[in-house]
Amino acid sequence: MLGNFTYCNPTKLYFGKDALDGLSKELPKYGKNILLVYGGGSIKKNGIYDKVIKILKANGKEIFEDGGVMPNPTIEKVHEGVARAKAAKADFILAVGGGSVCDYAKALSVSIHCKGDIWKKYFIDFEEPTCELVPVGCVLTMVGTGSEMNGGSVITNHAEKLKIGHVFGEEVYPKFSILNPEFTYTLPKYQMVAGIFDIMSHILEQYFSGTDDNTSDYVAEGLLRSLIHSAEIAVVDPNNYDARSNIMWTATWALNTLIAKGKTTDWMVHMLGQAVGAHTDATHGMTLSAVSIPYYRYILPYGLDKFVRYAVNVWGVNPAGKTDEETANAGLDAMQAWMEKTGLVMNISELGATEETIEGIAKSTLVMDGGYKVLDAKEIKSILKASL
Amino acid sequence: MLGNFTYCNPTKLYFGKDALDGLSKELPKYGKNILLVYGGGSIKKNGIYDKVIKILKANGKEIFEDGGVMPNPTIEKVHEGVARAKAAKADFILAVGGGSVCDYAKALSVSIHCKGDIWKKYFIDFEEPTCELVPVGCVLTMVGTGSEMNGGSVITNHAEKLKIGHVFGEEVYPKFSILNPEFTYTLPKYQMVAGIFDIMSHILEQYFSGTDDNTSDYVAEGLLRSLIHSAEIAVVDPNNYDARSNIMWTATWALNTLIAKGKTTDWMVHMLGQAVGAHTDATHGMTLSAVSIPYYRYILPYGLDKFVRYAVNVWGVNPAGKTDEETANAGLDAMQAWMEKTGLVMNISELGATEETIEGIAKSTLVMDGGYKVLDAKEIKSILKASL
């Protein structure tokens, strides 16, 4: 463990089948006007909307709705939400949905009382908010992004073909999040599986970086093993509470800053995936799965020791009689086989990318410098081509 | 992952070689009168006391000292500290020391404005505080108890031969803790090693319980592997920053509630060890090491599957060609060999316990019901005898 760091994660989590009871404990702490933020309306079909409305009314709240948050929330939608929140004099934002809805709620939180160009300030210049924040709480209905316990907010700008995440400080974290694994049962399998890979990718982005021995990497290995095990059950039996609850809990700890503490991180798979997403509007987790194996095969020689460790500690590869390269590749073989069995999208052409769009996707790809190899433009294009 | 739970851990951690810089960021949030709590005076020899005093003065604080906190802080000392804190009109308690000093500071926090018999209220009846609390911050100089990021407070009552821990709620957690691994370098090896086993025991107490598949157990395995690895380095090279910092970070996460979430826990080794401690005043971690192997050998048949998992996932035992009992015992063999190599006390006679004191120690042992076997009085005596 090297380096100085601070750790503070004040989000209160209510977890389990009765988690929504926590909402009544939290609501009295905040003002009367609630901006209720949600997505495409699935919460109206599965009954979660009604349950939340009932609790809000029982707590004497005034409800102002802001539905229709899209899977990749846009800056235009943020502007629209800011206007609604201002008109409502919102005291609190309650996000009911998946990571996109939480991300969007955080973008509103820092923008409602902010002057100036929000896109430029937060997503181009990465400035910290200096205005008054409107507090956020989450009722999670989809698992993957970890947005329920962190400061992350990913927003898409279609005009600029950019999808960019800002990781805000702890004052922007949700004050509380409600995590009921059963709320995720009605999600289509495609979305569940995409979420599972989003979790895996979050862990790997933090794991495949650095050469020091580090407690964070051991914890990451534990989370990965739990995820792999529970995903195998959930894919066959999506209503298995044990599996779905382990996946939900793993998602939270995969991206709430813990396993990045004291170490460097990569995030290049997310940069590639987000660029694919900006050009195709594909499901986030599937953009990550589609580029991961080509990316990791490419950087393997530059981080060989870590890929050997990954193969042995996470995938149970027996290194006896193998060269390090063979062990490392056997780990990626096992990962690839698991991904295929899980039903993940394994190439970007399936998401709508073509030979002709590679150039544009490559141009939209931000380059990170924490991984085992800092990619140049040619390498990015080559990895994207290998992902077709 | 089963059951409903809440998770909230608001303690802010400053970690690393520059961690003490965090003190100046935190102090302005609190009032002028600081009760500075510390132990036997080692912080005056190693310079930490001077550094802290300088920062307190630079922040314009009025300092009231309460030194001499013993390794097993007594209820008499708590009463004395309460009187000092009242006289000082303490706005904040700064604990500089190990877990005992943090535990003591938390006991003061809940007692200064409390009416009635503190021992009975908190350590016999386990009531929650209803009085105004005096906030606590920690500068950690010894690693093991995890007290820096939880609500635990273990206090000894010599008159009643009892050593009892109360785990208070999040409002009693330290507001911040300063974790500089270098501050632990001057600790004698005996104390360092005792702390390492205290960490291991915390993890095992939460691991050896329940039969469900659970993310918490995977994270526990990761923490154990990191601890075992770093301890092997630290025992040979105590000033190895990587090893000492990994151990410090593992200690915090071993007992800040995370790895107990959604599962049952045991804590019987701590009950046995605390009873030994109440009768011998021995170092906490060594009372745990001295009873662990006999306890785990005894309960192994009742939790066989978990002991097999422990052997394979934590100690790398190859189960091929072995019965489950053989695999499980091979895990405990590996643990025992590692403990001996680490320099841990392996029997309670070395701590001052005798055949004649067994009866009294057994009587002081609280019985927990979360482990694989609820012990009766005869079994407790038998395990203590096997620990002699």
Contacts between the chains, C-beta under 8 A, distances in Angstrom:
chain1	res1	chain2	res2	distance
A	1	B	181	7.8
A	1	B	242	6.4
A	1	B	245	3.8
A	1	B	246	4.8
A	1	B	248	7.8
A	1	B	249	5.4
A	2	B	241	7.6
A	2	B	242	6.7
A	2	B	245	7.2
A	3	B	16	6.1
A	4	B	14	7.9
A	4	B	15	6.7
A	4	B	16	3.2
A	4	B	17	6.4
A	4	B	18	4.8
A	4	B	19	6.7
A	5	B	15	5.3
A	5	B	16	6.3
A	6	B	12	6.6
A	6	B	13	6.4
A	6	B	14	5.4
A	6	B	15	7.0
A	6	B	22	6.9
A	7	B	12	7.3
A	7	B	13	4.3
A	7	B	15	6.7
A	8	B	10	7.6
A	8	B	11	7.7
A	8	B	12	4.0
A	8	B	13	6.9
A	9	B	9	6.9
A	10	B	8	7.6
A	10	B	10	5.0
A	11	B	8	7.6
A	12	B	6	6.6
A	12	B	7	7.3
A	12	B	8	4.0
A	13	B	6	6.4
A	13	B	7	4.3
A	13	B	8	6.9
A	14	B	4	7.8
A	14	B	6	5.4
A	15	B	4	6.6
A	15	B	5	5.3
A	15	B	6	7.1
A	15	B	7	6.7
A	15	B	261	7.3
A	15	B	262	7.1
A	16	B	3	6.0
A	16	B	4	3.2
A	16	B	5	6.3
A	16	B	262	7.7
A	17	B	4	6.4
A	18	B	4	4.8
A	19	B	4	6.7
A	22	B	6	6.9
A	181	B	1	7.9
A	212	B	242	6.3
A	213	B	229	6.9
A	213	B	230	7.5
A	213	B	242	5.9
A	213	B	246	6.9
A	214	B	226	8.0
A	214	B	246	6.8
A	215	B	223	7.1
A	215	B	226	4.3
A	215	B	230	7.7
A	215	B	246	4.6
A	215	B	249	4.9
A	215	B	250	5.2
A	215	B	253	7.7
A	218	B	222	4.0
A	218	B	223	6.7
A	218	B	225	5.2
A	218	B	226	3.8
A	218	B	229	8.0
A	219	B	219	5.8
A	219	B	222	4.5
A	219	B	223	6.6
A	219	B	226	7.6
A	219	B	253	7.5
A	220	B	222	7.4
A	221	B	222	5.4
A	221	B	225	7.9
A	222	B	218	4.0
A	222	B	219	4.5
A	222	B	220	7.4
A	222	B	221	5.5
A	222	B	222	3.2
A	222	B	223	7.6
A	223	B	215	7.1
A	223	B	218	6.7
A	223	B	219	6.6
A	223	B	222	7.6
A	225	B	218	5.2
A	225	B	221	7.9
A	226	B	214	7.9
A	226	B	215	4.3
A	226	B	218	3.8
A	226	B	219	7.5
A	229	B	213	6.9
A	229	B	218	7.9
A	230	B	213	7.5
A	230	B	215	7.7
A	241	B	2	7.6
A	242	B	1	6.4
A	242	B	2	6.7
A	242	B	212	6.3
A	242	B	213	5.9
A	245	B	1	3.9
A	245	B	2	7.2
A	245	B	262	7.1
A	246	B	1	4.7
A	246	B	213	6.9
A	246	B	214	6.8
A	246	B	215	4.6
A	248	B	1	7.8
A	249	B	1	5.4
A	249	B	215	4.9
A	249	B	261	7.2
A	249	B	262	6.9
A	250	B	215	5.2
A	253	B	215	7.7
A	253	B	219	7.4
A	253	B	258	7.9
A	258	B	253	7.9
A	261	B	15	7.3
A	261	B	249	7.3
A	262	B	15	7.1
A	262	B	16	7.8
A	262	B	245	7.2
A	262	B	249	6.9
